[in-house]
Amino acid sequence: MNQSAAKSTATAPHLERGLGLPQAVALNMLDMIGVGPFITLPLVVMAMGGPQAMLGWLLGALLAVCDGLVWAELGAAMPQAGGSYVFLREMYGQRAGRFVSFLYVWQLALSAPLSIASGCIGLAQHAAYLMPSLHRPLLAARYMPAWLPLQVDRAALLAIAACWLAVALLYRSIRGAGRISLFLWAGVLATLGWILFAGATHFHPALAFSFPAGAFHLSSKFFLGLGAATLLATYDYWGYYNVCFLGGEIRHPQRNIPRAVLLSIASVAALYLAMNLSVLGVLPWQEIASGRNTNLATSVIAVFIARIYGSAAGRWMALLILWTAFASIFSLLLGYSRVFYAAASDGNFFPRFARLHPRYRIPHVALLWLGAIASLACFFRLMDVIAALVVLRLLLQFLLQQVGLLRLRRRRPEMFASFRMKLYPLPVWIAIAGSVFMLLSRHGSVWQLLLAAGIAIAGAWVYWLRRARTGQNTMYPAP
């Protein structure tokens, strides 16, 4: 390399390792504790028909730990920007690895905006506790086809505004984003602290453990309910892997990535279980499961606080939950933008996504694109978004990654010298079994599986078409 080329390489924009363990844990927890647990709590209770819904949260926590160990091993072994993209590329070899990793990024082009949009939609739905007029539609029902699952109301506009505010705050260096994450994290912990204190001081065991007759009868209805409850709980636990997407920006990654993954899972699991017990110990589960109270369906925690301290306190809690939801949107946008950057830098996605901002050294094109697509997804119904998102991820990311780790461990055991999970391979097989259980043990799973299959087929067609045109095992030449 000549001197001018060396100088150009040295001065080219590159990702900065500016995040330590506190910021890594904060970003993971911000990703995990969005609006999800506050709006899915009544849905989990409805799915199982009583306080036995706690089984869904416990099973979800077990699966999060097992899958988190997979992420911890892979993140420590390959601490680069992109997370799953890098992992899948290395797991499946030179030829198959590029195809599988492209397929992952291809599905992420839909599932990442869906994930961000779910946080935005949840934020807007919860805001309706403070502003009921947000439910007012913008289009008359006669203009909307019955088969199209769109929700065009004022809440959708608020969801879009929240998305772009997060984009604006992320348009800065990674160190600046890290400082904002710690500020947002403080608000999240304050929210959870108030909920747990209120529950602990007003807890009624007779309410929390008033199981209906046949609550634990192992029938098909029980397992279908448990599957639906576990899927929702799994959605709420997701985010413990966010630090792996930022692997190129973590200091001492071999040590800090596994710690961040496992610390965030343990902390959030304890918080979720305590929060759900707190609510069930104050609000009768029959009232929650009936679905007749709109505020209970969308703002159960605000109602919980209002029952204890009065309506003014309920409004303050609603504001704090909006803070928590926004913090999750912020963290999701930050993590996913790095995946598209990694794939494009590797020549396996559109080259434009590899561009870094010359001043802030962030993948700004990917960030702006995610904001745009997530804004469009804000017009869909929340449950449709969550169901499609979870099935896509389980099939085209988590299962591929779990099976791939077993393969990579046999081929290249030296890669895992810095961190190895205990009891291997048992946690991996539990994670695989849990993923398959959630895919199959639910009502209405067929159309979601067909959607995932259609996206995979379309991605394969695009990949092989580009390969045939270029004659290379890559989508585009590396930038």
N, C-alpha and C positions, 0 to 999 in steps of 0.2 A: 504494500500500500504506500503510495507517495505521500509527501507531507501535507499537501492540500487536502487529499482525501481523508487522511487521519484527522486533520483539524476539523473538517466538516463533520465527521462522525462524532468527534468529541463535543462539538458545539450543538449538534442536532438535539431537538427536544426529546426528553425521555422521562419516563415515570420516576417519581422521587420516593424513596423509602422514608416517609415522614410520619408513619403511624406506629405508635407503641402499643403495648398490651392494653392500657386503659381505653384508648380510642378504639382498638379492635373489638374489645368486649362491648363497648358502648354501641358501636355500629351494628354488631350482631343483635344486641338486645333491642335496639331501635327497629331493626328489620322484623324481629319476632313479635314484639309487643306493639302492633299497630292497633287499628280499630277492630281487628278480627275477633279477639276473645270477648270483646264487649258486645258484639252483635251476634256472634255464633252461640253464646251461652244458652239463650232460649231455644235455639234450633237443636242443640245437642240434647237438651231436656225433652223436647218434643220427639226427637228421633227414638229415644228409649223409653219415654213415658214415665219418668220418675227420677228420683235421686240416684238410681243405679246408673244414670248417665255419667257419673264419676268414673265408671269403668272405661268409657271412651277416652277420657283425659289421661287415665293411667296407662292404657294401652298405647295411646299416642306418645306419651313420654318415653315409654320403653322403646318404641320404634325410633324415636328421635335420638336416643342415646346410641342405639345400635348403628343407625345410619350416620350419626355424628362421628363415631369412631372411624367409619369408612372415610369421611371427609377429612378427619384429622390426620390419618395416615397419608392420604394423597396430598393434602395441602403442605405437610411437612416435607414430603418427598419431592414435590414440584411446586415451589413457592413462586409462581409467576402470575402475571395478570391473566385473567380469563377463567381460572378455576376449572370447571368441567370440560371446557374446550380443550385445554392442555391435557387433562387427565385422560379423556377418551382418545385423543390422538396417540398418546403413548401406550395406552392399554392394548389397542387392537392392531398395532404394527403399522408399517409404513403405508401400505395401500389401503387396507380396511380402516385404519385409524383415521386417515384424512376424510374418508367417506362418513364414518360414524360421527366424527367431531363436527363435520359440516352439517349433518342431519340434526345434531343437537342445536347448533346455532340457528338453523332454519326454523325449527320449532320454537326456539326462543324468540324469534322475530315476532311470533304471535303471543307466546305465553308470558314473556317479560312485560309487554305492555298490559296484558290482562292482569298480571300480578299488581302492577302499579295502579291500574284502574280500579281494582277491587278495594285498595286502600282509599282511593279518592271517593269512590261511590259510598263506602262505609262512612267516611268523614261527613259527606253531605247528608246521608240519611240520619246520622246522629245529630247533625245541626238542626234538623227539623224539630227536635225537642225544644229548641229555643225559638225557631222560626217555622211554625206549622205551614206557612204559605209556600214553603219550598216544595211541597208535594203537588202544588198546582201545575197541571200540564201546560206545556207551551203549544202543543198541537192537539186539536180535537181528535177523539178516538176514531172518528170516521176516516181520518187521513192516514191511519196506521194499519197496515195489514195485520190480521190476527195471528198469522204464522211468524211474524217478525218480532223477536223478543226485545224490543226497544222500549226505553223508558225516557221519553223526552219531556222533562219537567225542569223547574227552576233548580232543583237539586243537582241535576247534571251540569248546569252552568257553574255552580259552586265547586263541584268536583274538578272541572277543567281548570278553574282559577287556582285551586290548591295545587294541582299538578305543575302549573307554570310558575307558581311562586317557589316551589321546590327547585325547579330547573334554574331559576334566577339565583337562588342562594348557593347552588352548586357550581355556578360559573365563576370559580375562583380556584386557587391552588389547593392541593390536597391537605396542606397544613391548616389552611383556613376552614376547609370543610370539616376537618377533625375537631377544631375548636367549636364549631357550631354543633357538631354531634354531641359533644360533652354537655353543652348548654341544653340541648333538647332532651338528653338523657336525664338530666336533673329533674326536669318537669315530669317525665315519665315515672321516675321513682317516687316523686311526690304524689302523683295520682294513685299509684298502687299502694303506697303507704297509707293514704287516707282510707282507701277501700278496706284494707286489711284491718286497720284500727277500728273502723266502724263495725266490721263483721265480728271481730273478737270481743268487742264490748257489748254487742247486742245479739249474740248468737243463741239460738234456741235449738237444741239437739232434736227435740220432738219434731220440729219442722224439717230439719236437714235430713233426718233418717226415717221419714214416714214413707216407707216403701209400699207400693201398691201390691195387691195379691198377685202372686205368680211373677214377681219382678225378675227372678233369677231362673225361671223355667227355660231350659235350653231348647227352645223351639226355633223354627225357621224365622219367625217374627223377631225373636231375641237377637239372632245373628245378623239379620238384615238391619235392625236398629243399631246394633253395635258397629256394623260396617259403616253406616252413615255417620254415626257419632265419631268414630275414629277418623274418618276422612276429614270431618270438620276440625277435629282437634289437631290432626296432622297439619292442616293448612295453617292453624294458629301457631304451631311450633316452628314451622319453616322459617328460615332466616339464619339459623345457626351456622350456615355455610357461607354467609356473605363475606366473611374475612378471606375465604379462599379465592374469591373473584378479585380481591385486592392484593393478592400475594406479592405482586411486584412493588407494592407500596408499604409493606410491613417491615419494620425493623426486627432483626433476629427471627426470621420467619419459622425456622425449624423448631424453635421453642415457643414462640408466641401464637402461632396458628393453632396447634392442638389445644393449648391452654384456653384460647379465646372461644373455640368451638365448645369444649366441654364445660367451661365455666358458665357460658351463656345458657346452655341447655339446662344445667342443674338449677341455676337461678330462676329461669323462666318457668320451669316445671313446678318448682316449689310455689312460685307466685300464682300460677294458674290454679293449682289445686286448692290453695288457701282462698283465692278469690271466689272460686265456685262454691266452696263450702260456706263462705261468708254470706253469699247471696241466698243460697238455699236455706240457710239458717235464719233468714229474715223474711223472705218472700215465699209464700206457699208454692210448691212446684206445680200444683194444679192450676194456679192462676197463670204461671209462666207458660205451661204447656198448652193451655186453651187457645192461645193466639188471638184472643178477642181484644186485648188491650194493645193498641198500636204502639204506644210508648214503651210497653214492656217488650214488644217484638224488636224494636230498633234502638231503644235507649234504656235497657234494663238496669244498668249501673246508676244512671241518673235517677231513675225511679227508686232504686234501692236506697240511695243517699237521701232522697226527698222524704221517704217514709220514716227515716230515722231523725233527720235534722230539720226538715221543712223544705218548702219549695225553693227558697232562695239558695239553700245549699245544693239542691239538685241542679239548679242552673249553673252554679260554679263547677260542679263535677262535670256537667256536659261540656263546659269550656275546656277543662283539663283533658277530657277524652279527645276533643278535637286536636289539642296539642299533641297527644300521644299518636293519633292517627297521622298527623302531618309529619311527625318524626319518622314514622315508618316509610312514608312516601319518599322522604329525603334519602333514607338509607337504601331503599330499593333502586332508585335512579342512579345513585352513586355506584353500587355494585354491578348492576347489569351493563352499564355503559362500558365497563372494562372488558366484558366478555366479547363484545363486538369488536372492540379495539384489538384484542388478542388474535381473533380469527382473521381480521383484515390484515394485520401485521404479518401473519403467517401465510398470506396469499390465498386463504381459503374462504374469503368473503369479500364483499364489495370494497375496493381499495380506499374509498373515501372515508370509511369508518376508522382507518388507521391514522388519520390526521390528528395531531396534537395541537392544542392552542399554543402559539409561539410564546406567550407570556405566562400562562397559568400551567402549562404542561399537563393538560387534561384532555381526554378524547371528546371534544366538544361536539363534533358531528354526531356521534352516537348518542350523546346526552340530549341533543335537540330532537333527534329522530324519535327516541323513546318518548319524549314529552308529547310529540305530535300524535303518534299512534295511540298512546294511552288516553289522550284527550278524546279521540274518536270512540274508544272502548267505553268511555264513561256514560254512553247512552244505552248500554246494555244492563239487564237486571243482575243484581249482585250474585244470586245463587247460581245463575247460568254461568257467570264469569268464573266463580270459584270451582264449580264442577268441571268445566272444560279445562281450567288451569291445572287442577290436581291430576286429572287423567293424563294430560299431555306430559307433565313432568315425570310421573311415575313410569310411563312407558318409554319415553324417549330421552330420559336423563337418569333417573335414580336406579332403575333396574339395570340399564346398560352399565352404569358406574359400579354397582354392587357386584355384578357378574365379572366385570372387567378387573376389579381388584383381585379376585381369586386367580384370574389368569396372570396378571402382572406379578403377583407374589411368587408364582411358580417360575416365571421367566426371568425376573430380575429382582431377587430378594435383597440385593445390596442397596437398592434404592431406599429401603425402609429402615435404615440404620438409626436415624434420628428419632423416630417414634414408631412404636409397634403396639397395637391394641392387645389387651389382655383377653385370654380365652379364644383367640383366633382359631378357627373361622366361625365359631358359634354366633357372634354378633352379626356377621355378614349374612348368614343363613336366616337369622331372625328377621333382619331387615328385608330380605328378599320375600320371605313368607308374608310379612306384613304388607308389602306393596301389592302382592298378588291378592291377598284377602280384601284390601280396600278396592281394588279394581273390580272384583267380581261380586262382593257381598253388598250390593246396593240396588235399589229400584232405579230404573232409567239409565243403567250403565251402558246399554248397547249403543245408543246413538253417540255417546262420548267416545267409546272405543272406535266406532266407525270414523268419527272426526279425526282422531289421532292417526288412524290408518291412512286416511286420505291425505293428511299433511305429510306423513312419512313417504307415501308414494310420490306426491308432488315434489318433495325435496330430492328424492332419488332421481327423478326425471331431470330436474334442473342440474344436479351435480354431474350426471353422466353425459348430458347434452353438452355442457361446458367442457368436460374432459375430452369428448370426441372432437370438439372444434379446435381445442388448443393442443391436443395430443399430449397433455400433461396430467399428472395425478393431482391437480389443483384446480380450483375454480377460476382464479385469476392469477396472473403473475404477481409475485410479492412486490409491494411498493418500494 
